[in-house]
Amino acid sequence: MRRFSRVRLTQHPAGDMAPVWSADGQRVFYLSRRNMRYTLYATA
């Protein structure tokens, strides 16, 4: 992935925000608002 490029990581219609790379660069953590509350998720 190129720096500053946009790539869709999820297929859920909820609003996702605040993506952050893990320290080892293998995963992306992000907040998603589902069921009226925010939850932390990670890509596999």
N, C-alpha and C positions, 0 to 999 in steps of 0.2 A: 504494500500500500504506500502511495506517495504521501509525503507530508502535506497537510492542509487539504487533502482530497476528501470528498464526501462519498461514503459507501454505506448503504443501508445494511445494518447488522441484525435487525429484528423484523419480524413480519406482523407483530401485534399492533393494533391500531392505537394503543395508548401512547401518550406523550412521553418520549424518552429524552433524557437530558444529562448533562454533566459527565460525559465520557472521560475516563482516565485509564491510561495504560498501566498494566501491572509492572512491578520493578524489573521483572525478567523479560518484558516485552512480548509475552505470549498471549495475554488476555486483555480484554477491555472491560472495565467495570463501568456501570452506568445506573442512573436512577430511572425508574419507570413508575408512572402514576396509574395504578390499576386498582379498581374497587375503591376509589376515592382516597387512597393513601400511597405514599411513595415507598418503594422497596428497592433494595440494591440487587442488581443482577450482574452476571458476568458471561462473556462469550466463552464458548468451549474451545 
